[in-house]
Amino acid sequence: MRAVVQRVSEATVSVEERVVAAVGPGLLILLGVAAGDGERDAAYLAAKIAHLRVFADDERRMNLSLLDVGGEALVVSQFTLHGDCRKGRRPDFTRAAPPAKAERLYEKFIDELAVLGVPTSAGEFGAMMAVSLVNDGPVTLILRSPSEAE
């Protein structure tokens, strides 16, 4: 499982020009599920992100987590994070999970964030979405679950 995490002052996701989710200060999480991922990957990555210290403390050091600052999360499914571009000119997406499995683990990831106490919104799985954000910092990180490191 891969996630591109961006610290934002605000973010929205729209489907067919209709806003389906919006957050204020917090994190925009683009989430890609791999074929070999499982529920443990979703739980691990949700906990990692919820506790990731990427928000400034009183001394302007990145020392506070999403939970510490009471921030929100906006989760957007993005299978293209598993696109392999090493050969040719067209990405190969064979490492991405099939849609049914990806949707189940995407929902599990969202549920895990909510259980941890993170106010969470989400895009529409499988939809063509327009994502708008104001990147705060900018701060952008790429995280992987343990199975991705194998």
C-alpha positions in Angstrom: 0.0 0.0 0.0 1.3 3.4 -0.9 0.3 6.8 0.2 1.2 10.3 -1.0 0.5 12.5 2.0 0.2 16.3 1.7 -0.2 18.7 4.5 -3.0 21.1 3.5 -4.8 24.1 4.8 -7.8 22.9 2.8 -8.7 20.3 0.1 -11.7 19.3 -1.8 -12.6 16.5 -4.2 -15.3 16.8 -6.8 -17.1 14.3 -9.1 -18.8 15.8 -12.2 -18.4 19.3 -10.8 -20.1 18.3 -7.5 -18.0 18.6 -4.3 -18.2 15.2 -2.6 -15.7 15.9 0.3 -13.8 18.8 1.8 -11.5 19.3 4.7 -9.9 22.2 6.4 -6.4 22.0 7.9 -5.1 18.5 7.9 -3.8 15.9 5.4 -4.8 15.0 1.8 -4.0 11.3 1.4 -3.7 9.8 -2.1 -3.9 6.0 -1.5 -2.9 3.2 -3.8 -3.6 -0.5 -3.0 -1.3 -3.2 -4.4 -2.3 -6.7 -5.3 -0.4 -8.2 -2.3 -1.9 -5.8 0.3 -4.1 -6.9 3.2 -5.9 -5.5 6.2 -2.8 -5.3 8.2 -1.3 -2.9 5.6 -4.4 -0.6 5.9 -4.2 -0.6 9.7 -0.4 0.0 9.7 -0.5 2.9 7.2 -3.5 4.5 8.9 -1.8 4.5 12.3 1.5 5.7 10.8 -0.2 8.6 9.1 -2.4 9.6 12.1 0.7 9.8 14.3 3.1 11.2 11.7 4.7 14.4 13.2 4.4 16.8 10.3 2.6 19.8 11.9 4.5 22.7 13.5 4.7 23.1 17.3 5.1 26.5 19.0 8.8 26.6 17.9 7.8 26.0 14.3 9.3 22.5 14.3 7.5 19.6 12.7 6.7 17.9 16.0 2.9 17.4 16.1 0.7 14.8 14.5 -2.7 15.0 12.9 -4.2 13.8 16.1 -2.3 16.4 18.2 -3.6 19.3 16.1 -7.1 18.0 15.6 -6.7 18.0 11.8 -8.9 16.3 9.2 -8.0 13.7 6.6 -9.3 13.6 3.0 -8.6 10.2 1.4 -8.6 9.7 -2.3 -8.1 6.4 -4.0 -5.4 6.5 -6.7 -4.4 3.2 -8.3 -1.9 5.0 -10.5 0.5 5.1 -7.5 1.3 1.6 -8.5 2.1 2.4 -12.1 5.4 1.0 -13.2 7.1 3.3 -15.7 10.5 1.6 -15.9 9.9 0.1 -19.3 8.3 1.7 -22.4 6.2 4.8 -22.3 2.9 3.5 -21.0 2.6 2.8 -17.3 2.1 -0.9 -16.3 -0.6 -1.2 -13.6 -0.4 -5.0 -13.0 0.9 -4.4 -9.4 -2.3 -2.5 -8.5 -5.0 -4.5 -6.7 -8.1 -5.5 -8.6 -11.0 -3.0 -8.0 -13.0 -5.1 -5.6 -10.0 -5.8 -3.3 -8.7 -2.2 -3.6 -12.1 -0.8 -2.6 -12.4 -3.1 0.4 -8.9 -2.1 1.6 -9.5 1.6 0.8 -12.6 1.5 3.0 -10.7 -0.4 5.7 -8.0 2.4 5.7 -10.7 5.0 6.1 -12.3 3.1 8.9 -9.0 2.7 10.7 -8.4 6.5 10.6 -11.8 7.1 12.0 -11.2 4.5 14.8 -8.0 6.4 15.7 -10.1 9.6 16.1 -9.3 11.3 12.8 -12.2 13.2 11.2 -12.1 11.6 7.8 -13.7 12.4 4.4 -13.2 10.5 1.2 -13.5 10.7 -2.5 -15.7 8.3 -4.6 -13.8 5.1 -5.3 -13.4 4.4 -9.0 -14.8 7.8 -10.0 -13.0 10.4 -12.2 -12.3 13.0 -9.6 -11.0 16.6 -9.5 -8.9 17.2 -6.4 -8.1 20.8 -5.3 -5.8 21.6 -2.5 -3.8 24.3 -0.8 -0.5 22.6 0.1 0.7 23.9 3.5 4.5 24.2 3.5 4.6 22.6 1.1 4.9 19.3 2.9 4.5 16.1 0.7 5.6 12.6 1.8 5.5 9.2 0.3 4.8 6.3 2.7 4.6 2.6 2.1 3.2 -0.3 4.2 5.6 -3.0 5.2 4.5 -5.4 2.4 5.5 -2.7 -0.1 9.1 -2.9 1.1 9.4 -6.6 0.2 
